[in-house]
């Protein structure tokens, strides 16, 4: 019994104590067609503010496009942009303007940002085009892997 207790403590307590920069967490958000068509003017929150003295470090983001009866018109281009973060954007053209389901994965860039930009700031998703996407009726589900890092 004692060995079992020690093994359980080692499995669950030790990784949390020695973790660098916090435990990896995930947040999943599904955007409706109305949200996708207004993503430039009305960004969507993916991760809440972490609290004073902390920032959200995005590790990766996975996008799943589920086509409806009509693909989106992305004539003006634009990308899905997660901000503030150092994650590469995903182009809407070739993704949500298709007639089949698609998957895309974002990875980290080497971008440097000011601490004041990321400290205690929510992670948002927006369309970086000057115009909104139109016409579509599919959805996009985004799963963000992140950790909350305490500023030193």
C-alpha positions in Angstrom: 0.0 0.0 0.0 2.8 2.4 0.9 4.6 1.7 -2.4 1.4 2.4 -4.3 1.0 5.8 -2.5 4.6 6.7 -3.3 4.1 5.7 -7.0 0.9 7.8 -7.3 2.7 10.8 -5.7 5.6 10.4 -8.1 3.2 10.2 -11.1 1.0 13.2 -10.2 2.9 15.5 -8.0 6.5 15.5 -9.2 5.8 16.5 -12.8 3.9 19.5 -11.6 6.6 20.6 -9.2 9.4 20.3 -11.8 7.4 21.6 -14.9 9.1 24.4 -16.8 6.7 27.3 -17.3 3.5 25.6 -16.2 1.4 22.7 -17.2 0.3 22.3 -20.8 -3.4 23.0 -21.1 -5.8 23.0 -24.0 -8.7 25.2 -25.0 -11.2 24.3 -27.7 -13.5 26.8 -29.4 -15.9 26.2 -32.3 -16.6 29.3 -34.4 -20.0 29.5 -36.0 -20.5 30.7 -39.6 -21.7 34.0 -38.2 -18.5 34.4 -36.1 -16.4 33.5 -39.1 -18.1 36.0 -41.4 -17.4 38.8 -38.7 -14.0 37.7 -37.4 -12.3 40.9 -38.5 -14.6 43.3 -36.7 -15.4 40.9 -33.8 -12.4 38.8 -32.7 -13.1 35.7 -30.6 -11.4 34.9 -27.3 -9.6 31.6 -27.2 -7.9 31.8 -23.8 -8.9 34.0 -20.8 -6.5 36.4 -19.2 -4.1 34.5 -16.9 -3.8 37.0 -14.1 -1.3 39.7 -13.1 2.4 38.8 -13.4 1.7 36.0 -15.9 1.3 35.4 -19.7 -0.1 32.8 -22.0 2.5 31.0 -24.0 0.8 29.4 -27.0 2.5 26.1 -28.0 0.4 25.2 -31.0 -3.0 25.6 -32.6 -4.9 23.0 -34.6 -7.8 24.1 -36.9 -10.6 21.9 -38.1 -12.8 23.2 -40.9 -16.2 21.4 -41.3 -17.7 22.5 -44.6 -21.4 23.3 -44.7 -23.4 23.5 -47.9 -21.4 26.6 -49.2 -17.7 27.4 -48.8 -16.6 30.9 -47.7 -15.5 33.5 -50.2 -12.0 34.7 -49.3 -11.4 36.8 -52.3 -9.6 39.5 -50.3 -7.4 36.9 -48.7 -6.7 37.2 -45.0 -5.5 34.7 -42.4 -6.6 33.3 -39.0 -4.3 35.2 -36.6 -3.9 34.3 -33.0 -2.8 37.4 -31.0 -0.9 38.4 -29.0 1.3 35.4 -29.7 4.2 34.1 -31.7 2.2 31.6 -33.7 2.2 31.6 -37.5 -1.1 32.6 -39.2 -3.2 30.1 -41.3 -4.4 31.5 -44.7 -8.1 31.3 -45.2 -7.6 30.8 -48.9 -7.2 27.1 -49.5 -8.7 26.3 -46.2 -12.3 27.7 -45.6 -13.0 28.3 -49.3 -13.0 24.6 -50.0 -15.8 22.1 -50.5 -14.2 19.5 -48.2 -13.3 19.3 -44.6 -9.7 20.5 -43.8 -7.2 20.4 -41.0 -4.3 22.9 -40.4 -1.8 23.2 -37.6 0.1 26.3 -36.5 3.5 26.3 -35.0 5.7 28.7 -33.2 7.6 31.5 -34.8 10.6 33.3 -33.4 8.8 36.5 -32.8 9.8 38.6 -29.9 7.1 40.7 -28.1 7.1 43.3 -25.4 6.2 42.0 -21.9 3.6 44.7 -21.6 1.8 43.3 -24.7 1.4 39.8 -23.4 1.2 40.2 -19.6 -2.3 39.3 -18.3 -3.7 39.4 -21.8 -6.4 37.1 -23.2 -5.6 35.2 -26.4 -7.8 36.2 -29.3 -8.4 35.0 -32.9 -9.1 37.4 -35.7 -9.2 37.7 -39.5 -6.4 40.0 -40.5 -7.9 40.9 -43.8 -9.3 44.4 -44.3 -12.7 42.8 -45.3 -14.8 40.1 -43.8 -15.1 36.7 -45.3 -18.6 36.0 -46.8 -21.0 33.4 -48.0 -20.0 30.3 -46.1 -21.9 28.3 -43.6 -19.3 25.8 -42.2 -17.6 25.9 -38.8 -14.0 26.0 -37.6 -12.9 24.4 -34.4 -9.7 25.6 -32.9 -7.8 23.7 -30.3 -5.0 25.7 -28.6 -2.2 24.1 -26.6 -0.7 26.6 -24.1 0.8 27.1 -20.7 0.6 29.9 -18.3 4.1 31.3 -17.5 4.9 33.4 -14.4 6.9 36.4 -15.2 10.1 36.7 -13.1 
